[in-house]
Amino acid sequence: MCDNTLCAQLWGSTEFKCFASPSQGRSGGLLSIWNSNQGKLVFTFSGFGFHGVCLQWGVDAYRCVVVNVYSPCQLVDKRWLWEEIIMSKRGFGSRLWCIVGDFNTVRRLDERKWGIGDYGARDMEEFNSFIRDMELIDVPLVGKRFTWFRSDGSMMRRLDMVLVLESWSAHWGAGLVTKFMLVSGKDSDVTRLFPVFSNEQNARLVGDFTEEEVCCLIRKSDGDKSPGPDGFNFAFSKRFWPLMKVDVMDLLAEFHTNLKIPKALLSYFVTLVPKVPCP
């Protein structure tokens, strides 16, 4: 289970409440965190591959249900998951429902890139049937098409989704989801999750390259390593940094602005050098 210290690191403050479920076999653990000043816990529930919290939210004390999902991979297990969630909704009433997480399937063919044949067609059909039976709205992604990919880029999928009832969408849109932290993972214990970055750390990660940090990197690099494609090693860069720094910083500024390396750096010529006057 997840302790309060880790939750405080993940959430960024001590004003939170949480509900955690341990991993089950190969299925990852689940963790839901919310603002304790705005949401009062009414009850929790859980099943295979999901757990949910019913909260009394805000000054108007609206009852809302947020379900955190980490779906199994096999279709027979997915069917069990979908059926349990449908039964939970029937038992607890419509209220304001949001179901979010990794569903391990896609809704349409354009939500996957590359793959083998029509693998997953039955999953898509039955998953869409589950969404219709639950009367859910699929909140569209913003900024990207896929949420999962293989490290070599050979396969991409949109497996993570936010699904809400029309009543939720009419009342809040998708905004209230941002007031929760919903975590799922393959680790056997959710305490292995890493802390989140602070706003200051995030700003530093996406900030401009500074001459100080570039100079520090070059100074700490081993100058005797093998030379790069241009034939120069870091000993050369260290020796002539005062002469090179303006051009290097201009190059990094262009990369930061355009998000791509200038083509000139990737260009090269191959030529035969004759060893005799008439080869």
C-alpha positions in Angstrom: 0.0 0.0 0.0 1.0 3.6 -0.4 2.1 5.7 2.6 1.3 9.3 3.4 4.8 10.5 2.8 4.9 9.2 -0.8 1.4 10.6 -1.5 2.4 14.0 -0.2 5.4 13.9 -2.6 3.2 12.9 -5.5 0.5 15.4 -4.7 2.8 18.3 -3.8 1.2 19.2 -0.5 -0.3 17.6 2.6 -3.9 18.7 1.8 -5.0 15.4 0.3 -6.8 12.1 0.9 -6.0 8.9 -1.0 -7.3 5.4 -1.8 -4.8 2.7 -2.9 -5.2 -0.8 -4.2 -2.3 -3.2 -4.4 -1.4 -5.1 -7.5 -3.2 -8.3 -8.3 -1.0 -10.9 -10.1 0.3 -9.2 -13.2 -2.1 -6.3 -12.9 -0.6 -3.1 -11.6 -1.5 -1.3 -8.4 -3.8 1.7 -8.3 -3.7 5.0 -6.5 -6.2 7.8 -6.4 -5.5 11.2 -4.6 -7.8 14.2 -4.2 -7.9 17.6 -2.6 -9.1 17.0 1.0 -10.4 20.6 1.2 -12.8 20.1 -1.7 -13.7 16.4 -1.6 -15.1 14.5 1.3 -15.0 10.7 1.0 -18.4 9.0 1.1 -17.4 5.4 0.2 -14.9 3.3 -1.9 -15.3 0.2 -4.0 -13.0 -2.0 -6.0 -12.9 -4.9 -8.4 -10.5 -6.7 -10.7 -8.5 -4.1 -12.5 -10.2 -1.0 -11.1 -11.2 0.9 -7.9 -13.5 3.8 -7.4 -14.2 6.6 -4.9 -17.5 8.4 -4.3 -16.9 11.9 -3.1 -19.0 14.8 -1.8 -17.5 17.7 -3.7 -17.3 21.4 -3.2 -19.5 23.8 -1.3 -22.6 22.4 -3.1 -21.7 18.9 -1.9 -22.3 17.2 -5.3 -21.9 13.4 -5.2 -19.4 12.3 -7.9 -17.8 8.9 -8.6 -14.3 8.6 -10.0 -13.2 5.2 -11.2 -9.5 4.5 -11.7 -8.8 1.7 -14.2 -5.8 -0.5 -15.1 -7.3 -3.0 -17.4 -5.9 -6.6 -17.9 -4.8 -7.6 -21.4 -6.9 -10.7 -22.1 -10.4 -10.1 -23.5 -12.0 -12.5 -21.1 -10.6 -10.5 -18.2 -11.7 -7.2 -19.8 -15.2 -8.5 -20.1 -15.2 -9.2 -16.3 -13.9 -5.7 -15.6 -16.5 -4.0 -17.8 -19.3 -6.0 -16.3 -18.3 -5.2 -12.8 -18.2 -1.4 -13.6 -21.6 -1.6 -15.2 -23.0 -3.4 -12.1 -21.4 -0.8 -9.8 -23.1 2.0 -11.7 -26.4 0.3 -11.5 -26.0 -0.3 -7.8 -24.7 3.1 -6.8 -26.8 5.1 -9.2 -25.9 7.5 -12.0 -24.7 10.5 -10.1 -21.7 12.2 -11.8 -19.4 9.5 -13.1 -15.9 9.7 -14.5 -14.0 6.5 -15.5 -10.3 7.1 -16.3 -7.2 5.1 -16.8 -5.4 2.5 -19.0 -8.1 0.4 -20.8 -5.6 -1.7 -22.8 -7.7 -1.4 -25.9 -8.6 1.2 -28.6 -11.9 2.3 -29.9 -11.1 2.8 -33.5 -8.4 1.7 -36.0 -7.0 5.2 -36.2 -6.2 5.0 -32.5 -3.4 2.6 -33.2 -0.4 2.8 -35.5 1.2 -0.3 -37.0 0.5 -3.7 -35.7 -0.5 -7.1 -37.1 -3.7 -7.6 -39.1 -7.0 -7.1 -37.4 -5.8 -8.1 -33.9 -8.0 -6.5 -31.3 -11.1 -6.0 -33.5 -13.3 -8.0 -31.1 -11.8 -6.0 -28.2 -12.8 -2.7 -29.9 -16.3 -3.9 -30.7 -17.0 -5.0 -27.1 -15.3 -2.0 -25.5 -17.5 0.4 -27.6 -20.5 -1.6 -26.5 -19.4 -1.1 -22.9 -19.2 2.7 -23.4 -22.6 2.8 -25.0 -24.2 0.7 -22.2 -22.6 3.0 -19.6 -23.8 6.1 -21.6 -20.3 7.6 -21.5 -18.6 10.4 -23.4 -15.0 9.9 -24.6 -13.1 13.1 -23.7 -10.8 13.7 -26.7 -7.0 13.9 -26.3 -5.3 17.3 -26.7 -1.9 17.6 -28.2 -1.2 14.0 -29.2 -2.8 10.9 -30.7 -1.3 8.1 -28.7 -0.6 7.4 -25.0 1.5 4.2 -25.3 4.3 3.1 -27.6 7.1 0.6 -27.8 10.6 1.9 -27.1 11.6 1.2 -30.7 8.6 3.1 -32.1 7.3 -0.1 -33.9 3.8 0.2 -32.3 1.7 3.0 -30.9 -1.8 3.0 -29.2 -4.2 5.3 -27.5 -4.9 3.1 -24.4 -5.5 5.8 -21.8 -8.8 7.5 -21.8 -11.2 9.8 -19.8 -14.8 8.6 -20.1 -17.6 10.7 -18.4 -21.3 10.7 -18.1 -23.2 13.5 -19.9 -24.2 14.8 -16.5 -20.5 15.2 -15.5 -19.7 16.9 -18.8 -22.6 19.3 -18.4 -21.6 20.1 -14.9 -17.8 20.3 -15.0 -16.6 19.4 -18.5 -13.4 17.4 -18.0 -12.0 20.0 -15.6 -12.5 18.1 -12.3 -10.3 15.3 -13.5 -7.3 17.6 -13.1 -8.1 17.9 -9.3 -7.3 14.2 -8.9 -4.1 12.2 -9.3 -4.9 8.8 -10.7 -2.0 6.4 -10.9 -1.7 2.9 -12.2 1.4 0.8 -12.8 3.0 -2.6 -13.3 5.1 -2.4 -10.2 4.1 -4.9 -7.6 3.8 -2.1 -5.0 2.6 1.4 -5.7 5.2 2.7 -3.3 7.8 2.3 -6.1 6.3 5.3 -7.9 8.5 8.3 -8.4 7.7 11.7 -7.0 6.4 14.3 -9.4 8.5 17.4 -10.4 7.7 20.7 -8.9 6.6 23.7 -11.0 10.1 25.1 -10.7 11.8 21.9 -11.8 9.4 21.6 -14.8 10.2 25.2 -15.8 13.9 24.4 -15.7 13.4 21.3 -17.9 11.8 23.3 -20.7 13.8 26.5 -20.2 16.4 27.8 -22.6 19.9 26.4 -22.6 22.2 28.6 -20.6 25.9 29.2 -21.4 26.7 28.3 -17.8 25.2 24.8 -18.0 26.7 24.1 -21.4 30.1 25.3 -20.3 29.8 23.1 -17.1 28.9 20.1 -19.2 31.9 20.5 -21.5 34.3 21.1 -18.6 33.2 17.9 -16.9 33.4 15.8 -20.0 36.4 13.5 -20.5 38.6 15.1 -23.2 40.4 11.9 -24.1 37.4 10.0 -25.3 37.1 9.0 -29.0 36.4 11.9 -31.3 32.9 12.5 -32.7 31.8 12.3 -36.4 33.5 15.7 -37.0 36.9 14.3 -35.8 37.2 16.5 -32.7 37.0 15.3 -29.1 36.1 17.3 -26.0 39.8 18.2 -25.4 39.4 20.4 -28.5 36.1 21.9 -27.3 37.6 22.7 -23.9 40.7 24.4 -25.5 38.7 26.5 -28.0 35.5 27.0 -26.1 35.9 30.8 -25.9 36.1 30.8 -29.7 33.3 28.3 -30.3 30.7 29.3 -27.7 28.8 31.9 -29.7 28.2 29.5 -32.6 27.3 26.6 -30.2 24.9 28.7 -28.2 23.2 29.9 -31.4 22.8 26.3 -32.5 21.2 25.3 -29.2 18.9 28.3 -29.3 17.8 27.3 -32.8 17.2 23.8 -31.6 15.1 25.0 -28.6 13.0 27.3 -30.8 12.4 25.0 -33.8 12.6 21.6 -32.0 14.8 20.1 -34.6 18.5 19.9 -35.4 19.7 21.9 -38.4 20.0 19.7 -41.5 23.6 20.9 -42.0 24.7 18.9 -38.9 23.3 15.7 -40.4 24.9 16.2 -43.8 28.1 14.5 -44.9 30.0 13.7 -48.1 31.8 10.4 -49.0 34.6 10.7 -51.5 37.5 8.5 -52.6 41.0 9.9 -52.0 43.4 8.6 -54.7 46.7 7.3 -53.5 48.4 7.4 -56.9 48.2 10.1 -59.7 46.2 7.8 -62.0 44.2 5.2 -60.0 
